Structures are given as structure tokens and as C-alpha cells.
Amino acid sequence: MKSTSDVKRALEAKGLDPSGLSRIGVRPPLGEYLLQLWQRRHFIWYDAHHRASTQNSRMRLGNIWLILRPLVDASFYFIIFGLVLDAGRGMDNFPAFLLIGILLFRSTSTSIAGGASVLRSNKAMIKAFTFPRASIPIAAVLQATMTAVFTMGVMCFAIIAIPPHAFPQLTWILLIPIFVIQTVLNLGLLFITARIGFHVPDMANVLGVVSRFLMYGSGVMFPITRFVDNPAAIAVLEMNPLYQIIDMMRTVLLDGQVPDLRAWTIAILWAIGILVVGFVYFWRAEESYGRELG
């Protein structure tokens, strides 16, 4: 006679819940899936907050790295592009221009690269519990957002402190909606790369190359118009939502101006569009995430 544990394992292997014999590991309808995510919002928040507060706990300097790492990155690129290549010639405030570009790009590139391994790195939780797997990418972006709040604070302090200085203006309040737009974009991208990286782990290397292309096509370290003078090519590059987000942030922080309606429209439509497409794309593979790790 089979033991209770043997029966339980047999039922689970067939996708049945032993307590009620209802199917588990099956993709629910989209509306029900969204409801399940909402019901687990407290878990998602706690998981993200815990990871954000402990991510540097094993390092001697701890969360001080939240401040040091972006400054070290920006300093490195300033030496290469500002001093060696003189990419900022003719610009009023190249250090701030570069700092804003590097820190904002770093936020999105982390989502692209991190998505490739976010599900497999949570393999134990996926195998142990039944829950909407989209909780994991959402928690990952929420964690990154909590970290980015410190990064934005460092960025603002640095552009004030570093000559030729950019002093706070009324337009700086627009940093908040621009930051939200980028967060929405990052979440959509992470949904896409999470599914791709789960099924094809080797894509992590490809996504790294994609991230580099995106960096040079987003005006991160130099004005694109300095090296591209073809109107058609410039028009294509300006459709890049990350380029618009970085340019908008520079406009409000350095120029003290409100970005034009076209920039807002491109950034918002891309961010919402990628989020919707990414979420549906991720949801459609919901059944496979637990099964393929078994």
C-alpha cells in the first residue's frame, strides 16, 4: 500500500493539489492572475525590502556601496570620455551630463541583465510554493527601485557639488515622474528577459551585448548629434525610450526646462507598451516555470 507521502507526490506530479484535487501549476486567466498578484502585494513588498536592505550585508562597507558604486562608475567614464577622449568639449557641464547618463542607463541595463537569471536564482521558492511567478520580477524591480532612490539622491548631490555646479530649480520636481516612467520601462523589460533567460540561459551573454549597443545608442556618454548628422538616423535614435528618458532628466536638472510633449509621449507610450507586452509574454509561459525546474 502506498504511503500518504507517495500519494501526495503522485498527485502533485500530475498537477493536482492533494488537499482539493484542483489543478496546480496551470496558467490562470489574465484577470485572475492580476488578482492573485494584488493579493500577494504585501509579500512582494516585504521580499523586495528585505533584499534591498541586505544586498550588501556581506561587504565590509555594507550599504555605503549604494553611494560609492555609482560615483566610481561615473568617475571611470569621466576619465575615459571627459579627459582622454574630450567628448565634452564645448559643453557647459559635461560632468553632470555624464553622471546623469551613466546612472540612469545603469538602472535599465541592470534590469535587462538581471532578468536573465531572476527566475533560476529563485528556484527553491518556485519549487516549494504555488504563487504567480510574476511576483519575482516585480519584487526584483521594486528592490532595484528602492536602491535607485539612493542613487538619485547621490546624483542630485553630486551635480550640485561638482563644478561647474547645477543648482536646484523648480523643474527638478519633474525628476519624480521621469523616474516612474523609467521604472515602468524597466519592469516591462525584465518580464521579457526573465522569460527568455529562463528558457535559454545562454541568452544572458547575448543580453549583455544588447545592453552595450543600447548604451551607445542612448547618448549616455556623449551627445549623439556630435557623431551622427543624418536626419533619418537621428530620428530613429530619438525613438529610443531610454534616450528620451535620459535627455528629459538632463533637461529638467541641467537646463531648468520642461521637456517637450513629444519626449513625454515617446517615453510614456514605450514604457506602457513594453510593460503590457512584457507582462502578457511572461504570463503566457506561467505553466512552464515550475515544471522545467522540477
N, C-alpha and C positions, 0 to 999 in steps of 0.2 A: 504494500500500500504506500502511496506517495505521501510524503510529509506535507504539512501546511506550507512550508517554505518552498518545496518543489512545485506545488500547485501555483503558488503566487508567482514564481519565476516563469512558469509555463504560460500563465495568463498574460504577464507583462510582455513576454516575448511575442505574443500575438497582438499586442497593442491594446490589451484590456486592463481596466482598473479593477483589481481584485475586490475592492470594497463595494463597488456597484456595477461591475461588469460593463462600464462605459468605455468607449474607445479613448485611449490616451495617445499623445504624440501625433494627433491629427490636426491639420490646419483648420482653425475655426473660421467662420465668416469674418470679413473685414471689420464689420461693426462690432461684433462680439470681441474680436481681438483688441480693438481700441478700448473697449470697456474693461477688459482684463488688465490692460496696461494702466488705465486710470486707477483701478482698484489696488494696484501694486505701487502706486506713486510714492508711498512712504518708504517702502523697501528700496526703490530706485534712489531716492534722495539719501537715505542712510548709507547705502553702499557707496555712492559717489563721494559723499562727505568723508566717510571713513578712509577711502583710498586716497583722497586728496590730502588728508591730514597726515597720512602715514607714508606717502610715496617716497619721501627722502629720509625716513626714520633710521635707516641703516647707515647713513652717511654721517661723518663727524660734524659737518656744518648744518645738517638737517634741512629745514625749510628755508634757510638762508640762501640755498641754491635757487629758490624761486626768484630771487633778486639777482644773484650773481650770474646765473646761466644766460639770461637774455643780454646782460651787459657784456659778457665775454664774447658771445656770438657777434654782437654789433661791433665790438672793438676789433675783432678779427677782420670783418668785412670792410671796416673803415680803413684799416691799414692797407688792405689789398686794393680796394676800389677808390678810396679817397686820397691816399698818399702815393701809392705805387702807380696806379693807372690814371690818377687825376680825373676820375669820372665826374667829379662835382664842380669842375671849372665853370665859372660863370654863374653858379647858383648861390643864393644868399645864405642858405642854411643847409648845407649838404649833410652834416652830422645828424640833424633831426630828420631830414628826408630819408636817410639810410636806416636810421633806427626804427622809424615807423614801418618802413617796408619790411625789414627783417623780422620784426616781432609779429606783425600781422601774418606774414607768409608762414612763419614757423607754426602758428596756430593751425592753419589749414593743412600744411604738409604733415603735421603730426596726426591729424585725423585720417589722411589718406594712407599713411604708412601704418598707423596703429590698427586700422580696420582689418588689415590682412591677417592679424593674429588674435583679434579680440575674442573670438568665439572659442578657439582652441585653447587659449590661455585660461578660459573659464570652464574647461572640460568637466572638472569634478562637479561643479554646481549644475551644469546641464544634465549630467547623467543621474544626479541624485534627486532633482526636483522637477516637477512639471510646472512650467510658467511660460509666459510669452517671451520668446528669445530676444525680441526687440528690446527688452529691458536692459540687456547687456550693452548694446551700442549706445542707448540713451544714457545709461549711467556713465559710460566712458566719456561721452561728450560733456555731460554735466560736471564730471570730475575735471576735465580739461578747462571748462568754463570757470570753475572756481579758482583754478590755478591762474587762468588768464586775467582774472580781476587784479591779482597782484602784479602781473606783467604790465597791464595797462597803467597801473599806478606808477610803476618804475619808469615806464615810457614817458609819462607826463612829467614826472620829476626830472628825468634826465634831459628832456628838451628845454626845460626851464633853466637847469643848472649849467648845461654845456654851452659855451659860446658858439654862435652869436646870440643865443637865448631866444626862446619863443615863449612869450608871457601869456597867461590865461586871458581868454576873451569870451564873450558871451556865446560864440559859436561852439565852444568846447563842450557844451551840453549835448550837442549832436553826436558826440562820441558814443553815447549810450545806444541810440537806435542803430548806428553803424555796427557796433559791437554785436547787437542782437541779430542783425542781418547775417553777419559772418558766422555766428553760432548756428543759425538755421542752415546755412550752406554747409558747414562742417558736419552737421548731423546727417544731412542727405548724402554727402559723400561717404561718410562712414558706413551707412547702411549698405551702400553699393559695394564698397571694398570689403566689408565684413563677409558678405555672401561669396564674393569672388575668392577672397583669401581662404575661406573655409573649404570650398570645393577644390581649389587649385592653390595649395600652399606656395608653390613656386612663384606665384604672381607677386609675392612680396618684393622680389627683386625687380620685377617689371615696374611696379608702382613707384619704386624709388627713382627709376629713370623718368617716369612720367612727372614726378614731383620736380625734378630738376628742369625739365622743359617748361613746366608751369612757372617756375621761379624766373627764368629768363624772359618769359612772355608776359609777365605781370608788372614789369617796371619796378622790381623790388630794389635793385641796387643802382639804377641809373634811369634817366628819362628815356622812354622808348623812342620819342621823336628825335633824339640826338643821333640814333643809329638807323632809324627807319624813316624814309621820306616818301615812300609810296603810299598815296592816299588810300588805296584799296587795302593794303596790308595793315595800315593804321586802323582802318575801320573794323577789320576783323579782330585785331588785338584788343580794341576797345569794347568788344562784345564779351570779353573775358570778365566774369563777375568778380574775380579776385583782384584784377587790375582796377576795376571801378571802386571796390571797397577800399583798397589801399589809397587810391587817388582821392577818394572822398575824405578819408581820415586826414590826409595831408592838407586838404583844402580847409577843413574846419580848424585844425590845430596850428598850421603854419601861416595860412593866408587870411585866417579870420573871416572866411566867406562861407556861405551856404552852398553846397553842391547843387548843380542844376538838376532839373526834373529828369532829364534823360539818364543821368547817372543813377539816381534813385530808382528809376523804373527798371533799368537793366539789372541792377543788383538785386532788387526785391523779386522780380519775376524769375530770375535764375535761381535764387535761393529757395523760393517756394516750390518752383518746378522740380528742382533736384531733390528736395525733401519728399515730395509726393511720389515721384518716380522711384526714388531710392527705398522709401518705406514699403511700397507695394512690391517692388522687386525682392526685397528681403522677406516680406511676409509670404510670398508665393513659395518659398523654399522652407517654410517653417517645419514641415514634417521631417525633413532630412537632417536637421541639425543634431538632434539627439540620436537618431538611428545610426548615422555614419560614425558616431563616436563610440558606439557600443562594442 
